[in-house]
Amino acid sequence: MAHSSAQADKQSMQIPVVLATVLLVMVLLYLGRVFFITLISAILLAFLLEPIVNFGIRFRIPRGASSFLACTFMLGILYLMGLGLWTQVVGLWEDLPTYSKRVTELVDAAAQQLEGLEKTAQELLVPKRLREAQPQPQPEPPKSASKKRRIQPATPDQPPPIQEVRIRQDDSQLVAVIYSHLSDFYDAALMASFVPFLVYFLLSWRDHFRRSVLQIIATDSKRENIQRAWDGIANVARAYLVGNFLLGLVLAAASAVFFWFVKLPYWQVVGPLSGFLSLIPYLGMPLAVIPPFVAALPVYSGLSAYLIIGATTALFHLIALNLLYPKLVGARVHLNPLVVTVALMLWYLLWGGAGLILAIPITAGLKAAFENIPSLRGIGRILGD
């Protein structure tokens, strides 16, 4: 009896410790979000490039040299993509007056339609006798009379004239807002510059890190569990990234062909941008429609064209989400919808837009780790489907 009561007291003491630990981890993840986003992005890229490194090792290339070649290959692809994007941005900058003129025309047309709707609603809702009974604006007095009234001195019964007060925004507030945005951009760019170096060191020093971590663990059984957990995380992360990349390529190709067929300008950029934006969880479909709508502004003015473009883009998104995603990604991730929704909410609150992108691979990696550790397999089953 005493033993059971002591065990119950011990379990009751563990609950506050666990809650405090979870709260501390959440605070650290929020405060160090830029660091953790950079580190996790580098780890995911390292998992993605690991097969290329292993392919080079098969040809007796040292791990360091093979890792350097893999990182160079990644940077070369990013450079070519950035070069193509830059050429399209230059053309878009030259056509910017056309876009601004078109936006102005659309705003004016929308304002006229709103005025017409307001007038129609007033005629329908307000009876005719009430509209006729509305006071008419008084005509302005002649200039001579107004001059005479200004010449006359103000009587004591009249209230003093109200002075006009203009509020001017303080320049320091504007400078502070601009500085905060530039500071955030500078921090993000600075941390992004570390990603290639982190990827290289994670690839070239992988065996050393793994041996060092496994030597800390005392028993062989625990070492085997950690090894299986690490391999499970790598396999899930690699499958998720490769599956999403292939799915994005399919969507980008289909969207680019359709946008070329309907003669949208800059379809070479709009197609891939719309295709990869469609992969963002929960926000993919509305985000994927924005680039083609913007590109169609100087070309189409009728509503039917925008409806066709929007409906086709949404159809591509639904086909990819319901038919291709379960085969390319869902077969390896195995997360239930409730866990995915909660994970997206949690990581968005912690890391914003980057949290939406990293939520599923992080949660899938944790699930893979929990499933390979005997004491945590219950949590892995809760996360699974």
N, C-alpha and C positions, 0 to 999 in steps of 0.2 A: 504493500500500500504506500509506504513511504517512497519506494522507488518510482512508482507511477506518478506520485505528486511532484517529485523532484523533476521528472522528465517533462511533466506538463508545465512546470515553472520555467524550465529551460526553453521549451518551445515558445512560451509566451514572451520570453525575453528576446528571442530571435526575431520576432516580428518587427519591433521598433528598429532593431539594427538593420534589417533588410530594407525597411522603408527609408531610413536615413541614408543608407548606401545608395539606393535608387535615386533619391532626391539630390544627393551630392553629385552623382554621375550626370544627371540632367543639367545641373548648374554648370558643371565643367564643360559639357558638350555645347551648351549655349554660349558661354563666355569664350571658349576657344573654337568657335564654329569655323572660322577661316582656316585655322591650322588643321582641324580634323577633316574638313572637306577636301583640302589639298592632299592630305595623307591618304585618305580612303580612295580618292580619284587615282592617285599614283599606284596604290595597291591593285585596284581593278585593272588598270592598264598593264601592270606587270603580269597579272594572271592572263590577260589577253595575249600578250607577246611571248609568254612562256613556251608555247609550241614552236614558235619560230626559233627561239634559242635552242631548244632540244633538237630541232632539225639541223642546225649548224653544228651541234656537238656530235651528231651522228657522222658528220664528215670530218671529224677530228679537229674541229675548230675549238680553241679554248673558250671556256664559258665567258670570260671577260670580253674577248673579241666578238663572240657571237651575240652577247648582250649589246655591245656597241653597234653592231650591224642592225639588230632589231630596232634599237632606238633611232638610228639614222633612217631606217625605213619608215618608222612612224612620223618622224619630223619631215621627211620628204613628202609624204602624203599630205600632211597638214600644210606644208608650203605650197604645194600645187593647188590645194583647195583654196587657200587664202589668195593666191595669185588670180585664180579664176574669179573669185568673189570680188577682188579689187577691180578687175576690169569691168565687171558689171556695175559696181558701185560708181565708177567714173562715168559710165554712160547714163546711169540714173541721175547723177548730179547735173549732167548737161540737160536732161529732160525735166529737171525739177520745176522750172517755170510753167511747163505744160500741166504738171500735176497740181501745182498750187492754183492755177487758173481754173482747172476742172473742179477742184474742191470748193473754190469760191462759188462757182456756178451751182453746184449741188446744194451748198448751204443757202444760197438765195432762193433756189427753187423750193427747198424744204420750208423756208420761212414763209414764202407765199402760200404754200399749201396749208400751213398751220393757220395763217390768217383767214384763208377761205373756210377751213374747218371751224374756226372760232366763230366766224360770222354765221355759218350755217347752223351751228349749235345754238347760237343766240336767237336766231329766227325760229328754231324749233321749240326751244324751252321757254323763251320769254314771250308772253302774249303781245299781240299787236298794239292793244290800247296802252299797255305799260311802256312799250317802246316809244309810242307817240307822246306819252306823257313825260318822258325824260326831259330835264331842263336843257335848253339849247345854250351853247356857249355865248357869253355876252360879247358884243363887238367892242373892239378897242376904242378908247376915247380919242378924239382928234389930237394932233400934236400940239395945237395951240392951247387947248384946255389943259393938257398935261404940263406944258410949260408954265401956264398961269398957276397951276396948283403947286409946282415946284418953287415958284417965286414967293408964294405966300408962306409966312412963317408958321411953324408947327404950333398948334395950340397945346396948352398943358394937358388937355383931356386925351390927346392922342398918344398911343404908346411909342416909345422910341424905336427907330428902325433896327431890324435884326441884322447883325453883322454876319457876313459869310465867313465860315471857317473851313479851311482846306487842310486835310490830314495828309501829310507826306510820309511815305514809308522810310524808315531809317535805313540808310545805306549799309550800316553794319550788319543788319539782319540778312540782307541779300548776300553780302559777302560771306557770312557764316554758313548760309545754306549752300552756296556754291562750293565753299571750302570743304564742307562735310561730304558732298557728293564726290568731289575730286579725291578726297582722302580715302573714301571707300573704294573708288576705282583704282587708286594707286596701291592700296593694300591687296586687292584682288589680283592685279597685274603682277605685283611683286611675288605673291605666293604661287601664282601660276608659273612663274619663271623657274621655280624649284622642281616642278613636276618632271621634266626630262631627267634631271640628275637623280631624283628619288627613284624613278623607274629603272634607271641604269644600275644603281646600287642595289635595289631590291632584286634585280635579275642576276647580277654578277656575284653578289654575296649571299645568295639564297641558301646554299648548302651550309655555309658558315653559321648563318642565323639559326637554321634548323638544328644543327648539331649543338649549338650553344644552349638553345632553349630545352632540348631534350636532355642534356646533361644535368640541368637543374633539377629535373624530376627524378625522384628517388627510385621508384619501382619500374620494372619493365612493362607491367600491364598498363600503368598510367602513361608511359611513353608511347605505347601502341595506340592507346585511345587518343592522345594528342595528335599523333601522326595521322590517324584516320580522320580526325576532325579537320585538320589542316587540309588534307587532300579533298575532303568533302566541300569545304569552303571554296577551294580553288576550282573544283569541277562545276559547282553551281554558279559561281561568279562568271567563269568562262562561258558556260552555256547560256547564261542570261545575256551577256554582252554580245556574243556571236549571234544569238537568235534575234536580238533586237536590231543589230546592225544589218543582218540579212533582210529582216522585215522592213527596215527603213529603206534599204536599196530597192526592194520591190515596189514600195509605195512611191519612192522618188521617181523611179523609171515610169511607172504608170501615170503619175501626175504630170511629169514633164511631157510625155507623149500627148496627153489630153490637152494640156495648155498650149502646146505647139499646134495642135489641130484647130483650136479655137482662136489661134493667132494672138495670144497674149504676149506682150513684150517681156523680155528678160525671163523667158520660160526656163532657161538653163539654170537660173538661181531659184526662181519661184517654185519649180517642181521639187528639187531636193529639200528646200526649206519647208515646204508644206508637208512633204512626206515624213521628215524626221520630227517635225513638231507634232504630228499626229500620234507619235509614240508616247507623249507625255501623259501619264495617267490622269483620267477624269477631265482634263482640260485639252486633250489632244484635238478633238473635233472642232471646237470653236477657234482654237489657235491655228489649225491647218487651213481654215477658210480665209483668214485675214490676208496672207500674202497674195493669193490670186485676186481677191477683191481690190486690193490696192493697185496691183498691176493692171487691172481692167479699167481703171478710172479714165485714162485718155482714149480708150478704144470703144467702150460700150457705154451707152446712156440709158438704154431701156432696162426695165426691171427683169424681164424674162431672161436676159443673158446672165445676170447675177444669180438668178434662181437656178439656172442650169449648172453654172459653175459650182455654186454651193452644194447642190444636190449631188453632183458627181463626186466632189471631194468627200462629202459625208458618206457616200456609198463605198468609196475606196477605204475609208476608215472603218466602217462596219464590217466589210469583208475581211480586212486584215485582223481586226480585233476578234471576230467570232470564228473564222476559219483557219487563218494562218498562225495567229498567236498561240493557240493551244498546242499546235504541232511543233512550232519552232522554239517556244519559250516555256509554255506551261507544263510540258511533259517533264522538264528538269527541275522546275522551281517547286511545285506542289505546295502552294500556300492557299489557305481557304480565304474566301472573299472578305470575311469579317476582319481577319488579321491584316489583310492588305489595306482595307479602309482605315483601320486604326493606325497602322504604320504610316500611311500617307499623312494623316492628320498630325500625328506626333512629330514626325520629322519635318513637316512643313512649319509647325510652330517653332521648332528649334533652329532650322537652317533656311527657311524660306523656300524659294524656288529650287535651290540645289537639293533641299530635302525631298522634294517631290521626285526628283530624278534618281536619287540614291536610296530612297526608302525601300524599294523592293529588293535590290541586290543585298543591302545590309540585312534586312529581315530574313531573306533566303539563306544568306551565309550563317546567320545565327542559328537558324533551324537545322542546317546541315551539321553545325558544330554540336548542337544539343543532342542530335540523334546518334552521334558517335561517342558520347560520354554517358556511361550507364546511369550516373546519378541525375542526369538532366534529360533523359529520354522522355519523361512525362511532359516537360515543357515543349519538346520537339513535336510530340504528338498533338499538343494543343495548337501549335502553329500550322501543322500540316493539314492537308485536305482529306 
